[in-house]
Amino acid sequence: MNHSPENQPRSLLALDFGLRRIGIASGSCITDTASALVTLEARDGKPNWDKLDKLVREWNPDILLLGLPTSTSGEDTEMTATVRNFADSLKSRYEIPVEFVDERYTSVEAEALLKEQRRLGIKSRRVQKADIDSLAARLIAESWMRENKSRP
């Protein structure tokens, strides 16, 4: 989606959706930065709505980004439909625009980054799945900001 300067989102929340966990990151289009926030537990893809509601109220995003899982060739998978349904729930619950971002390899990249931080002594504890999910959400936000920055 092309955003004109007057309707360019200023803040965002990015979500890395999973059936067991949903990684969440915040982003600022003004400073062009994103930060991993938290990973929420989910049950069969259903988040703890109270916690997600609190995050949305706290961060007051102009847009929600949702990683869209596809196969390596870009084809839809079983999970793609589940994520699209979750996007519909987000849109109706929060009345905030939701955009999809290609999330291929974000979890792999996130895990590699965290393992490298541990190897370098930047991160002291073992890499946990929740860390991967919130960092994957940050990578989704950064990808979207890069793509939207280059548009006229």
C-alpha positions in Angstrom: 0.0 0.0 0.0 1.3 3.4 -0.9 1.2 6.0 1.8 1.2 9.7 0.8 3.3 11.9 3.1 0.1 13.4 4.7 -1.2 9.9 5.6 2.1 8.2 6.3 1.8 6.2 9.6 3.9 7.5 12.4 3.8 4.5 14.7 3.2 0.8 14.2 3.0 -2.6 15.9 4.3 -5.6 14.0 3.2 -9.1 14.8 4.9 -12.4 14.0 1.9 -14.7 14.3 2.1 -18.3 15.5 -0.3 -20.9 16.8 1.6 -20.9 20.2 3.2 -17.5 20.3 2.8 -14.1 18.8 5.9 -11.9 18.7 5.3 -8.2 18.9 7.5 -5.2 18.0 6.9 -1.5 17.9 8.1 0.8 15.3 8.4 4.5 14.6 8.3 5.8 11.0 9.5 9.1 12.2 12.9 7.8 13.5 12.8 4.7 11.2 13.5 2.4 14.1 11.8 -0.7 15.5 12.2 -2.6 18.8 11.2 -6.1 19.8 8.7 -5.7 22.7 7.3 -9.0 23.9 6.0 -12.4 22.9 2.5 -13.3 23.9 1.4 -16.8 24.4 -1.4 -18.1 22.1 -3.7 -21.1 22.2 -4.3 -22.5 18.7 -3.6 -19.1 17.3 -5.8 -17.2 19.7 -3.9 -14.5 21.6 -4.5 -13.3 25.1 -6.7 -10.5 23.8 -6.5 -8.6 27.2 -2.7 -8.4 26.8 -2.9 -7.5 23.2 -5.6 -4.9 23.9 -3.2 -3.3 26.5 -0.3 -3.1 24.0 -2.5 -1.5 21.4 -3.8 1.0 23.9 -0.3 1.7 25.2 1.4 2.1 21.8 -1.5 3.6 19.9 -0.3 2.5 16.5 -1.4 4.0 13.2 -1.0 0.7 11.5 -0.6 -3.0 12.4 1.8 -5.1 10.4 1.3 -8.9 10.2 3.9 -11.2 8.9 2.4 -13.3 6.1 3.8 -16.8 5.9 4.2 -18.3 2.4 6.2 -21.1 0.9 9.8 -20.4 -0.2 8.3 -20.0 -3.8 5.8 -17.4 -2.5 2.7 -19.7 -2.6 0.1 -19.6 0.1 0.3 -22.3 2.8 -2.2 -23.6 5.3 -0.9 -21.0 7.7 -1.5 -18.2 5.2 -5.3 -18.5 5.6 -5.0 -18.7 9.4 -3.0 -15.4 9.4 -5.5 -13.7 7.0 -8.3 -14.7 9.4 -6.3 -13.3 12.3 -5.9 -10.0 10.3 -9.7 -9.8 9.9 -10.0 -10.2 13.7 -7.4 -7.4 14.3 -9.2 -5.1 11.8 -12.6 -5.5 13.4 -11.3 -5.3 17.0 -9.1 -2.3 16.7 -10.3 -0.5 13.6 -6.7 0.1 12.6 -5.4 -0.7 9.1 -3.6 -4.0 8.9 -0.9 -4.7 6.2 0.8 -7.9 5.4 4.6 -8.2 5.2 6.4 -11.1 3.6 7.9 -13.0 6.6 9.8 -15.7 4.7 13.0 -16.4 6.7 12.4 -13.8 9.4 12.4 -16.4 12.2 15.6 -18.0 10.7 17.3 -14.6 10.5 16.2 -13.7 14.1 17.5 -17.0 15.5 20.8 -16.5 13.7 21.1 -12.9 15.0 20.4 -14.0 18.6 22.9 -16.9 18.5 25.5 -14.5 17.1 24.8 -12.0 20.0 25.2 -14.9 22.5 28.5 -16.0 20.8 29.8 -12.4 21.1 28.7 -12.1 24.7 26.1 -9.5 24.0 23.4 -11.8 25.1 24.1 -14.0 28.2 21.2 -16.4 28.3 20.3 -19.2 25.9 18.2 -18.2 22.9 14.6 -18.9 23.6 11.7 -19.2 21.2 10.0 -16.1 22.6 13.1 -14.1 21.9 13.1 -15.3 18.3 9.4 -14.4 17.8 9.7 -10.8 19.1 12.9 -10.3 17.1 11.1 -11.7 14.0 8.4 -9.1 14.6 11.1 -6.4 14.7 12.5 -7.7 11.4 9.0 -7.5 9.9 8.6 -3.9 11.0 12.1 -3.0 9.6 11.3 -4.7 6.3 8.1 -2.7 5.9 9.7 0.6 6.8 12.5 0.0 4.3 10.0 -0.9 1.6 7.8 2.1 2.3 10.7 4.6 2.7 11.7 3.9 -0.9 8.2 4.6 -2.3 7.4 8.1 -3.6 
